[in-house]
């Protein structure tokens, strides 16, 4: 049975501003890649954190059946949020420890639902550090953002 990995990333030009997300899904048997799939998308007005969340959500929602998967993100916000903070938020009615509404609650709820279908292991990797799959996820995020970026002015 192949091991399944999702490398996810988000990008934003301005924060808020045009943004994109990317996910590279890889099925491996040992060191051999059996299958790869690339996903990307974007929005005209968003934030980097929303794009990071959408990358992970899209990767998990793209799986046709319940799977065991390792999601690798360069976002400490996503990794810590989904593996630590979300439990308290849910207990507190989607409020932070300071009783403020959780930012991006809509996407956190969607990520929570998406991961319930699967057995997910979350890993963090340093971004822009030469990790090939993370760099590819970054390229996908930037390509997802491209249609929403204004054309550069000619001088």
VMD Tcl script that builds the backbone (N, CA, C; Angstrom):
set m [mol new atoms 465]
animate dup $m
set s [atomselect $m all]
$s set {name element resname resid chain x y z} {
  {N N UNK 1 A 0.848 -1.186 0.000}
  {CA C UNK 1 A 0.000 0.000 0.000}
  {C C UNK 1 A 0.892 1.247 0.000}
  {N N UNK 2 A 0.705 2.143 -0.944}
  {CA C UNK 2 A 1.542 3.348 -0.988}
  {C C UNK 2 A 1.279 4.269 0.204}
  {N N UNK 3 A 2.317 4.997 0.602}
  {CA C UNK 3 A 2.172 6.039 1.610}
  {C C UNK 3 A 1.752 7.311 0.900}
  {N N UNK 4 A 0.876 8.089 1.549}
  {CA C UNK 4 A 0.351 9.289 0.935}
  {C C UNK 4 A 0.840 10.521 1.694}
  {N N UNK 5 A 1.303 11.521 0.924}
  {CA C UNK 5 A 1.813 12.767 1.475}
  {C C UNK 5 A 1.172 13.938 0.748}
  {N N UNK 6 A 0.895 15.022 1.485}
  {CA C UNK 6 A 0.425 16.264 0.874}
  {C C UNK 6 A 1.334 17.386 1.358}
  {N N UNK 7 A 1.955 18.078 0.423}
  {CA C UNK 7 A 2.786 19.241 0.716}
  {C C UNK 7 A 1.950 20.458 0.370}
  {N N UNK 8 A 1.725 21.337 1.349}
  {CA C UNK 8 A 0.801 22.444 1.138}
  {C C UNK 8 A 1.468 23.782 1.410}
  {N N UNK 9 A 0.995 24.821 0.695}
  {CA C UNK 9 A 1.535 26.161 0.916}
  {C C UNK 9 A 0.523 27.203 0.479}
  {N N UNK 10 A 0.635 28.376 1.070}
  {CA C UNK 10 A -0.181 29.517 0.698}
  {C C UNK 10 A 0.717 30.698 0.396}
  {N N UNK 11 A 0.203 31.628 -0.401}
  {CA C UNK 11 A 0.958 32.830 -0.755}
  {C C UNK 11 A -0.016 34.001 -0.827}
  {N N UNK 12 A 0.502 35.181 -0.530}
  {CA C UNK 12 A -0.328 36.375 -0.598}
  {C C UNK 12 A 0.545 37.551 -0.994}
  {N N UNK 13 A 0.022 38.404 -1.865}
  {CA C UNK 13 A 0.731 39.611 -2.277}
  {C C UNK 13 A 0.053 40.771 -1.572}
  {N N UNK 14 A 0.654 41.199 -0.466}
  {CA C UNK 14 A -0.036 42.075 0.460}
  {C C UNK 14 A -0.777 41.160 1.406}
  {N N UNK 15 A -1.132 41.647 2.563}
  {CA C UNK 15 A -1.805 40.778 3.527}
  {C C UNK 15 A -2.798 41.613 4.319}
  {N N UNK 16 A -4.008 41.872 3.824}
  {CA C UNK 16 A -4.675 41.158 2.745}
  {C C UNK 16 A -4.279 41.652 1.350}
  {N N UNK 17 A -4.650 40.834 0.379}
  {CA C UNK 17 A -4.396 41.111 -1.024}
  {C C UNK 17 A -4.699 39.877 -1.834}
  {N N UNK 18 A -4.281 39.865 -3.094}
  {CA C UNK 18 A -4.472 38.666 -3.905}
  {C C UNK 18 A -3.660 37.508 -3.308}
  {N N UNK 19 A -4.248 36.324 -3.326}
  {CA C UNK 19 A -3.555 35.190 -2.732}
  {C C UNK 19 A -3.795 33.909 -3.499}
  {N N UNK 20 A -2.959 32.921 -3.199}
  {CA C UNK 20 A -3.089 31.619 -3.832}
  {C C UNK 20 A -2.684 30.514 -2.881}
  {N N UNK 21 A -3.120 29.316 -3.197}
  {CA C UNK 21 A -2.760 28.138 -2.415}
  {C C UNK 21 A -2.338 27.027 -3.374}
  {N N UNK 22 A -1.490 26.146 -2.878}
  {CA C UNK 22 A -1.052 25.018 -3.682}
  {C C UNK 22 A -0.876 23.778 -2.828}
  {N N UNK 23 A -1.126 22.624 -3.435}
  {CA C UNK 23 A -0.937 21.349 -2.747}
  {C C UNK 23 A -0.357 20.349 -3.743}
  {N N UNK 24 A 0.664 19.669 -3.318}
  {CA C UNK 24 A 1.278 18.602 -4.097}
  {C C UNK 24 A 1.017 17.304 -3.341}
  {N N UNK 25 A 0.224 16.416 -3.945}
  {CA C UNK 25 A -0.069 15.119 -3.339}
  {C C UNK 25 A 0.806 14.067 -3.997}
  {N N UNK 26 A 1.465 13.276 -3.171}
  {CA C UNK 26 A 2.380 12.250 -3.673}
  {C C UNK 26 A 2.085 10.924 -2.970}
  {N N UNK 27 A 1.938 9.875 -3.776}
  {CA C UNK 27 A 1.832 8.512 -3.249}
  {C C UNK 27 A 3.177 7.841 -3.505}
  {N N UNK 28 A 3.779 7.284 -2.440}
  {CA C UNK 28 A 5.097 6.651 -2.549}
  {C C UNK 28 A 5.045 5.215 -2.058}
  {N N UNK 29 A 5.794 4.372 -2.757}
  {CA C UNK 29 A 6.095 3.026 -2.269}
  {C C UNK 29 A 7.588 3.024 -2.028}
  {N N UNK 30 A 7.976 3.085 -0.755}
  {CA C UNK 30 A 9.386 3.265 -0.431}
  {C C UNK 30 A 9.826 4.631 -0.945}
  {N N UNK 31 A 10.895 4.662 -1.716}
  {CA C UNK 31 A 11.399 5.920 -2.279}
  {C C UNK 31 A 10.771 6.227 -3.637}
  {N N UNK 32 A 10.047 5.259 -4.188}
  {CA C UNK 32 A 9.495 5.404 -5.543}
  {C C UNK 32 A 8.154 6.140 -5.521}
  {N N UNK 33 A 8.048 7.196 -6.336}
  {CA C UNK 33 A 6.794 7.927 -6.483}
  {C C UNK 33 A 5.888 7.142 -7.428}
  {N N UNK 34 A 4.699 6.780 -6.939}
  {CA C UNK 34 A 3.750 6.013 -7.733}
  {C C UNK 34 A 2.779 6.945 -8.461}
  {N N UNK 35 A 2.415 8.020 -7.783}
  {CA C UNK 35 A 1.445 8.950 -8.364}
  {C C UNK 35 A 1.653 10.333 -7.762}
  {N N UNK 36 A 1.435 11.361 -8.596}
  {CA C UNK 36 A 1.484 12.746 -8.135}
  {C C UNK 36 A 0.261 13.480 -8.648}
  {N N UNK 37 A -0.220 14.412 -7.833}
  {CA C UNK 37 A -1.316 15.277 -8.270}
  {C C UNK 37 A -1.050 16.669 -7.723}
  {N N UNK 38 A -1.279 17.681 -8.555}
  {CA C UNK 38 A -1.079 19.066 -8.145}
  {C C UNK 38 A -2.425 19.785 -8.119}
  {N N UNK 39 A -2.639 20.568 -7.067}
  {CA C UNK 39 A -3.860 21.358 -6.921}
  {C C UNK 39 A -3.467 22.802 -6.636}
  {N N UNK 40 A -4.241 23.749 -7.139}
  {CA C UNK 40 A -3.990 25.143 -6.805}
  {C C UNK 40 A -5.236 25.966 -7.035}
  {N N UNK 41 A -5.258 27.120 -6.432}
  {CA C UNK 41 A -6.366 28.049 -6.586}
  {C C UNK 41 A -6.000 29.359 -5.936}
  {N N UNK 42 A -6.917 30.308 -5.990}
  {CA C UNK 42 A -6.623 31.596 -5.392}
  {C C UNK 42 A -7.852 32.452 -5.243}
  {N N UNK 43 A -7.654 33.612 -4.659}
  {CA C UNK 43 A -8.723 34.583 -4.429}
  {C C UNK 43 A -8.170 35.984 -4.628}
  {N N UNK 44 A -9.062 36.904 -4.961}
  {CA C UNK 44 A -8.663 38.284 -5.233}
  {C C UNK 44 A -8.291 39.046 -3.967}
  {N N UNK 45 A -8.976 38.779 -2.870}
  {CA C UNK 45 A -8.751 39.523 -1.629}
  {C C UNK 45 A -8.786 38.550 -0.465}
  {N N UNK 46 A -7.616 38.262 0.095}
  {CA C UNK 46 A -7.525 37.234 1.131}
  {C C UNK 46 A -6.300 37.500 1.994}
  {N N UNK 47 A -5.971 36.548 2.848}
  {CA C UNK 47 A -4.765 36.649 3.671}
  {C C UNK 47 A -3.916 35.396 3.488}
  {N N UNK 48 A -2.679 35.493 3.886}
  {CA C UNK 48 A -1.771 34.358 3.803}
  {C C UNK 48 A -2.294 33.177 4.630}
  {N N UNK 49 A -2.777 33.451 5.847}
  {CA C UNK 49 A -3.273 32.364 6.692}
  {C C UNK 49 A -4.458 31.647 6.061}
  {N N UNK 50 A -5.361 32.380 5.423}
  {CA C UNK 50 A -6.506 31.738 4.755}
  {C C UNK 50 A -6.020 30.843 3.624}
  {N N UNK 51 A -5.009 31.285 2.894}
  {CA C UNK 51 A -4.489 30.480 1.787}
  {C C UNK 51 A -3.779 29.230 2.308}
  {N N UNK 52 A -3.048 29.359 3.401}
  {CA C UNK 52 A -2.395 28.190 4.012}
  {C C UNK 52 A -3.454 27.164 4.427}
  {N N UNK 53 A -4.532 27.641 5.036}
  {CA C UNK 53 A -5.615 26.743 5.448}
  {C C UNK 53 A -6.287 26.096 4.240}
  {N N UNK 54 A -6.567 26.887 3.199}
  {CA C UNK 54 A -7.236 26.331 2.017}
  {C C UNK 54 A -6.387 25.278 1.314}
  {N N UNK 55 A -5.079 25.432 1.355}
  {CA C UNK 55 A -4.200 24.423 0.743}
  {C C UNK 55 A -4.389 23.075 1.447}
  {N N UNK 56 A -4.376 23.084 2.772}
  {CA C UNK 56 A -4.537 21.841 3.536}
  {C C UNK 56 A -5.948 21.270 3.350}
  {N N UNK 57 A -6.947 22.137 3.412}
  {CA C UNK 57 A -8.336 21.702 3.225}
  {C C UNK 57 A -8.505 21.057 1.851}
  {N N UNK 58 A -8.011 21.720 0.827}
  {CA C UNK 58 A -8.171 21.224 -0.543}
  {C C UNK 58 A -7.487 19.875 -0.734}
  {N N UNK 59 A -6.322 19.710 -0.138}
  {CA C UNK 59 A -5.625 18.425 -0.235}
  {C C UNK 59 A -6.473 17.315 0.378}
  {N N UNK 60 A -6.993 17.552 1.571}
  {CA C UNK 60 A -7.788 16.523 2.253}
  {C C UNK 60 A -9.126 16.286 1.564}
  {N N UNK 61 A -9.780 17.350 1.117}
  {CA C UNK 61 A -11.075 17.194 0.455}
  {C C UNK 61 A -10.954 16.535 -0.917}
  {N N UNK 62 A -9.761 16.563 -1.500}
  {CA C UNK 62 A -9.588 15.968 -2.833}
  {C C UNK 62 A -9.512 14.446 -2.798}
  {N N UNK 63 A -9.336 13.878 -1.617}
  {CA C UNK 63 A -9.203 12.422 -1.498}
  {C C UNK 63 A -10.575 11.767 -1.583}
  {N N UNK 64 A -10.708 10.841 -2.505}
  {CA C UNK 64 A -12.002 10.211 -2.778}
  {C C UNK 64 A -12.465 9.285 -1.647}
  {N N UNK 65 A -11.525 8.714 -0.905}
  {CA C UNK 65 A -11.916 7.794 0.159}
  {C C UNK 65 A -11.056 8.052 1.402}
  {N N UNK 66 A -11.522 7.611 2.555}
  {CA C UNK 66 A -10.729 7.794 3.769}
  {C C UNK 66 A -9.317 7.237 3.580}
  {N N UNK 67 A -8.327 8.011 4.002}
  {CA C UNK 67 A -6.931 7.664 3.749}
  {C C UNK 67 A -6.073 7.967 4.968}
  {N N UNK 68 A -4.918 7.325 4.996}
  {CA C UNK 68 A -3.869 7.680 5.949}
  {C C UNK 68 A -2.916 8.588 5.182}
  {N N UNK 69 A -2.708 9.794 5.696}
  {CA C UNK 69 A -1.937 10.796 4.963}
  {C C UNK 69 A -1.105 11.633 5.924}
  {N N UNK 70 A 0.063 12.027 5.463}
  {CA C UNK 70 A 0.897 12.980 6.180}
  {C C UNK 70 A 0.817 14.301 5.438}
  {N N UNK 71 A 0.370 15.345 6.143}
  {CA C UNK 71 A 0.299 16.686 5.554}
  {C C UNK 71 A 1.509 17.462 6.059}
  {N N UNK 72 A 2.303 17.946 5.113}
  {CA C UNK 72 A 3.511 18.708 5.430}
  {C C UNK 72 A 3.272 20.155 5.035}
  {N N UNK 73 A 3.336 21.044 6.012}
  {CA C UNK 73 A 3.085 22.463 5.799}
  {C C UNK 73 A 4.257 23.286 6.333}
  {N N UNK 74 A 4.467 24.460 5.751}
  {CA C UNK 74 A 5.472 25.366 6.303}
  {C C UNK 74 A 4.797 26.423 7.175}
  {N N UNK 75 A 3.524 26.220 7.483}
  {CA C UNK 75 A 2.762 27.151 8.293}
  {C C UNK 75 A 2.613 26.638 9.724}
  {N N UNK 76 A 3.299 27.275 10.660}
  {CA C UNK 76 A 3.139 26.920 12.068}
  {C C UNK 76 A 1.704 27.207 12.508}
  {N N UNK 77 A 1.088 28.216 11.913}
  {CA C UNK 77 A -0.307 28.568 12.198}
  {C C UNK 77 A -1.226 27.375 11.922}
  {N N UNK 78 A -1.077 26.758 10.763}
  {CA C UNK 78 A -1.912 25.605 10.415}
  {C C UNK 78 A -1.558 24.412 11.297}
  {N N UNK 79 A -0.293 24.083 11.397}
  {CA C UNK 79 A 0.104 22.901 12.162}
  {C C UNK 79 A -0.295 23.015 13.624}
  {N N UNK 80 A 0.015 24.140 14.262}
  {CA C UNK 80 A -0.337 24.310 15.677}
  {C C UNK 80 A -1.843 24.432 15.862}
  {N N UNK 81 A -2.492 25.127 14.939}
  {CA C UNK 81 A -3.933 25.303 15.043}
  {C C UNK 81 A -4.678 23.986 14.998}
  {N N UNK 82 A -4.328 23.136 14.046}
  {CA C UNK 82 A -5.072 21.890 13.851}
  {C C UNK 82 A -4.664 20.811 14.858}
  {N N UNK 83 A -3.437 20.857 15.356}
  {CA C UNK 83 A -3.010 19.790 16.258}
  {C C UNK 83 A -3.068 20.187 17.736}
  {N N UNK 84 A -3.193 21.488 18.023}
  {CA C UNK 84 A -3.223 21.912 19.429}
  {C C UNK 84 A -4.408 22.827 19.741}
  {N N UNK 85 A -4.464 23.980 19.110}
  {CA C UNK 85 A -5.406 25.035 19.510}
  {C C UNK 85 A -6.868 24.687 19.252}
  {N N UNK 86 A -7.143 23.936 18.190}
  {CA C UNK 86 A -8.525 23.708 17.767}
  {C C UNK 86 A -9.368 23.032 18.855}
  {N N UNK 87 A -8.741 22.190 19.660}
  {CA C UNK 87 A -9.483 21.474 20.702}
  {C C UNK 87 A -10.072 22.462 21.715}
  {N N UNK 88 A -9.274 23.432 22.142}
  {CA C UNK 88 A -9.749 24.464 23.069}
  {C C UNK 88 A -10.782 25.369 22.426}
  {N N UNK 89 A -10.555 25.723 21.156}
  {CA C UNK 89 A -11.525 26.578 20.451}
  {C C UNK 89 A -12.899 25.924 20.421}
  {N N UNK 90 A -12.922 24.643 20.107}
  {CA C UNK 90 A -14.200 23.933 20.025}
  {C C UNK 90 A -14.858 23.864 21.408}
  {N N UNK 91 A -14.074 23.570 22.424}
  {CA C UNK 91 A -14.589 23.529 23.804}
  {C C UNK 91 A -15.165 24.886 24.218}
  {N N UNK 92 A -14.517 25.971 23.760}
  {CA C UNK 92 A -14.912 27.335 24.151}
  {C C UNK 92 A -15.898 27.972 23.180}
  {N N UNK 93 A -16.549 27.166 22.338}
  {CA C UNK 93 A -17.523 27.728 21.400}
  {C C UNK 93 A -16.865 28.600 20.337}
  {N N UNK 94 A -15.699 28.166 19.854}
  {CA C UNK 94 A -14.942 28.874 18.811}
  {C C UNK 94 A -14.502 30.265 19.261}
  {N N UNK 95 A -14.082 30.316 20.531}
  {CA C UNK 95 A -13.480 31.519 21.087}
  {C C UNK 95 A -12.044 31.175 21.497}
  {N N UNK 96 A -11.167 32.166 21.420}
  {CA C UNK 96 A -9.778 31.968 21.845}
  {C C UNK 96 A -9.719 31.956 23.373}
  {N N UNK 97 A -8.537 31.744 23.913}
  {CA C UNK 97 A -8.371 31.749 25.368}
  {C C UNK 97 A -8.656 33.130 25.958}
  {N N UNK 98 A -8.598 34.167 25.118}
  {CA C UNK 98 A -8.924 35.525 25.578}
  {C C UNK 98 A -10.380 35.891 25.255}
  {N N UNK 99 A -11.180 34.876 24.928}
  {CA C UNK 99 A -12.629 35.019 24.674}
  {C C UNK 99 A -12.959 35.797 23.397}
  {N N UNK 100 A -11.982 35.934 22.502}
  {CA C UNK 100 A -12.226 36.593 21.214}
  {C C UNK 100 A -12.616 35.526 20.188}
  {N N UNK 101 A -13.399 35.926 19.160}
  {CA C UNK 101 A -13.744 34.946 18.117}
  {C C UNK 101 A -12.484 34.450 17.403}
  {N N UNK 102 A -12.464 33.166 17.081}
  {CA C UNK 102 A -11.336 32.578 16.354}
  {C C UNK 102 A -11.321 33.156 14.939}
  {N N UNK 103 A -10.155 33.671 14.531}
  {CA C UNK 103 A -10.021 34.163 13.153}
  {C C UNK 103 A -10.073 32.982 12.199}
  {N N UNK 104 A -10.712 33.178 11.064}
  {CA C UNK 104 A -10.840 32.147 10.025}
  {C C UNK 104 A -11.619 30.922 10.509}
  {N N UNK 105 A -12.570 31.167 11.401}
  {CA C UNK 105 A -13.363 30.065 11.963}
  {C C UNK 105 A -13.991 29.199 10.874}
  {N N UNK 106 A -14.474 29.832 9.803}
  {CA C UNK 106 A -15.103 29.070 8.719}
  {C C UNK 106 A -14.148 28.024 8.146}
  {N N UNK 107 A -12.891 28.416 7.954}
  {CA C UNK 107 A -11.917 27.480 7.378}
  {C C UNK 107 A -11.431 26.461 8.407}
  {N N UNK 108 A -11.304 26.867 9.663}
  {CA C UNK 108 A -10.922 25.902 10.697}
  {C C UNK 108 A -11.985 24.815 10.824}
  {N N UNK 109 A -13.257 25.205 10.774}
  {CA C UNK 109 A -14.339 24.215 10.838}
  {C C UNK 109 A -14.273 23.272 9.628}
  {N N UNK 110 A -14.001 23.841 8.476}
  {CA C UNK 110 A -13.913 23.026 7.261}
  {C C UNK 110 A -12.719 22.066 7.334}
  {N N UNK 111 A -11.589 22.551 7.845}
  {CA C UNK 111 A -10.412 21.685 7.993}
  {C C UNK 111 A -10.687 20.582 9.005}
  {N N UNK 112 A -11.341 20.929 10.091}
  {CA C UNK 112 A -11.682 19.941 11.113}
  {C C UNK 112 A -12.549 18.838 10.509}
  {N N UNK 113 A -13.555 19.213 9.731}
  {CA C UNK 113 A -14.430 18.227 9.087}
  {C C UNK 113 A -13.663 17.393 8.070}
  {N N UNK 114 A -12.795 18.043 7.290}
  {CA C UNK 114 A -12.034 17.328 6.255}
  {C C UNK 114 A -11.094 16.300 6.871}
  {N N UNK 115 A -10.464 16.638 7.976}
  {CA C UNK 115 A -9.499 15.696 8.552}
  {C C UNK 115 A -10.176 14.550 9.292}
  {N N UNK 116 A -11.435 14.726 9.689}
  {CA C UNK 116 A -12.145 13.652 10.395}
  {C C UNK 116 A -12.322 12.413 9.535}
  {N N UNK 117 A -12.350 12.579 8.222}
  {CA C UNK 117 A -12.522 11.439 7.312}
  {C C UNK 117 A -11.251 10.604 7.184}
  {N N UNK 118 A -10.131 11.140 7.633}
  {CA C UNK 118 A -8.839 10.523 7.370}
  {C C UNK 118 A -8.051 10.307 8.664}
  {N N UNK 119 A -6.973 9.568 8.538}
  {CA C UNK 119 A -5.991 9.468 9.617}
  {C C UNK 119 A -4.837 10.374 9.197}
  {N N UNK 120 A -4.755 11.554 9.820}
  {CA C UNK 120 A -3.812 12.586 9.376}
  {C C UNK 120 A -2.696 12.774 10.386}
  {N N UNK 121 A -1.479 12.789 9.885}
  {CA C UNK 121 A -0.312 13.189 10.656}
  {C C UNK 121 A 0.121 14.541 10.101}
  {N N UNK 122 A 0.357 15.501 10.979}
  {CA C UNK 122 A 0.760 16.849 10.574}
  {C C UNK 122 A 2.237 17.045 10.844}
  {N N UNK 123 A 2.943 17.575 9.860}
  {CA C UNK 123 A 4.371 17.888 10.014}
  {C C UNK 123 A 4.628 19.303 9.529}
  {N N UNK 124 A 5.597 19.956 10.178}
  {CA C UNK 124 A 6.009 21.291 9.785}
  {C C UNK 124 A 7.391 21.196 9.145}
  {N N UNK 125 A 7.591 21.968 8.085}
  {CA C UNK 125 A 8.894 22.059 7.438}
  {C C UNK 125 A 9.199 23.545 7.245}
  {N N UNK 126 A 10.445 23.912 7.392}
  {CA C UNK 126 A 10.841 25.311 7.192}
  {C C UNK 126 A 10.628 25.696 5.727}
  {N N UNK 127 A 9.918 26.788 5.511}
  {CA C UNK 127 A 9.646 27.259 4.155}
  {C C UNK 127 A 10.863 27.924 3.531}
  {N N UNK 128 A 10.919 27.898 2.216}
  {CA C UNK 128 A 11.977 28.559 1.436}
  {C C UNK 128 A 13.369 28.125 1.890}
  {N N UNK 129 A 13.486 26.833 2.190}
  {CA C UNK 129 A 14.754 26.295 2.678}
  {C C UNK 129 A 15.278 25.190 1.754}
  {N N UNK 130 A 14.786 25.166 0.511}
  {CA C UNK 130 A 15.291 24.204 -0.455}
  {C C UNK 130 A 14.640 22.837 -0.398}
  {N N UNK 131 A 13.560 22.671 0.351}
  {CA C UNK 131 A 12.840 21.401 0.403}
  {C C UNK 131 A 12.062 21.277 -0.912}
  {N N UNK 132 A 12.420 20.333 -1.795}
  {CA C UNK 132 A 11.852 20.306 -3.154}
  {C C UNK 132 A 10.324 20.286 -3.220}
  {N N UNK 133 A 9.680 19.469 -2.396}
  {CA C UNK 133 A 8.220 19.389 -2.468}
  {C C UNK 133 A 7.566 20.658 -1.915}
  {N N UNK 134 A 8.162 21.234 -0.867}
  {CA C UNK 134 A 7.633 22.491 -0.340}
  {C C UNK 134 A 7.825 23.616 -1.359}
  {N N UNK 135 A 8.942 23.618 -2.049}
  {CA C UNK 135 A 9.176 24.633 -3.090}
  {C C UNK 135 A 8.152 24.480 -4.215}
  {N N UNK 136 A 7.813 23.238 -4.563}
  {CA C UNK 136 A 6.810 23.018 -5.607}
  {C C UNK 136 A 5.431 23.483 -5.134}
  {N N UNK 137 A 5.089 23.221 -3.881}
  {CA C UNK 137 A 3.813 23.706 -3.339}
  {C C UNK 137 A 3.775 25.233 -3.371}
  {N N UNK 138 A 4.908 25.876 -3.096}
  {CA C UNK 138 A 4.996 27.335 -3.165}
  {C C UNK 138 A 4.772 27.821 -4.601}
  {N N UNK 139 A 5.366 27.136 -5.569}
  {CA C UNK 139 A 5.155 27.502 -6.986}
  {C C UNK 139 A 3.681 27.370 -7.360}
  {N N UNK 140 A 3.038 26.309 -6.884}
  {CA C UNK 140 A 1.614 26.107 -7.164}
  {C C UNK 140 A 0.776 27.223 -6.534}
  {N N UNK 141 A 1.131 27.616 -5.309}
  {CA C UNK 141 A 0.409 28.707 -4.642}
  {C C UNK 141 A 0.561 30.007 -5.423}
  {N N UNK 142 A 1.770 30.269 -5.889}
  {CA C UNK 142 A 2.003 31.501 -6.658}
  {C C UNK 142 A 1.265 31.463 -7.998}
  {N N UNK 143 A 1.184 30.289 -8.617}
  {CA C UNK 143 A 0.435 30.192 -9.875}
  {C C UNK 143 A -1.064 30.346 -9.612}
  {N N UNK 144 A -1.538 29.897 -8.452}
  {CA C UNK 144 A -2.935 30.087 -8.081}
  {C C UNK 144 A -3.270 31.549 -7.826}
  {N N UNK 145 A -2.283 32.298 -7.368}
  {CA C UNK 145 A -2.461 33.727 -7.093}
  {C C UNK 145 A -2.389 34.568 -8.365}
  {N N UNK 146 A -1.637 34.111 -9.352}
  {CA C UNK 146 A -1.327 34.912 -10.545}
  {C C UNK 146 A -2.541 35.552 -11.224}
  {N N UNK 147 A -3.648 34.836 -11.432}
  {CA C UNK 147 A -4.782 35.463 -12.115}
  {C C UNK 147 A -5.400 36.639 -11.350}
  {N N UNK 148 A -5.115 36.733 -10.060}
  {CA C UNK 148 A -5.732 37.757 -9.224}
  {C C UNK 148 A -4.822 38.964 -8.982}
  {N N UNK 149 A -3.554 38.842 -9.402}
  {CA C UNK 149 A -2.622 39.968 -9.229}
  {C C UNK 149 A -2.838 40.982 -10.348}
  {N N UNK 150 A -2.850 42.272 -9.998}
  {CA C UNK 150 A -2.995 43.281 -11.054}
  {C C UNK 150 A -1.779 43.269 -11.973}
  {N N UNK 151 A -2.030 43.579 -13.241}
  {CA C UNK 151 A -0.924 43.658 -14.203}
  {C C UNK 151 A 0.004 44.801 -13.794}
  {N N UNK 152 A 1.289 44.618 -13.996}
  {CA C UNK 152 A 2.257 45.661 -13.655}
  {C C UNK 152 A 2.098 46.837 -14.611}
  {N N UNK 153 A 2.228 48.030 -14.047}
  {CA C UNK 153 A 2.115 49.246 -14.834}
  {C C UNK 153 A 3.377 49.422 -15.681}
  {N N UNK 154 A 3.191 49.830 -16.938}
  {CA C UNK 154 A 4.343 50.137 -17.776}
  {C C UNK 154 A 4.800 51.548 -17.454}
  {N N UNK 155 A 6.128 51.743 -17.404}
  {CA C UNK 155 A 6.628 53.082 -17.059}
  {C C UNK 155 A 6.842 53.939 -18.271}
}
mol reanalyze $m
mol bondsrecalc $m
mol representation Tube
mol addrep $m
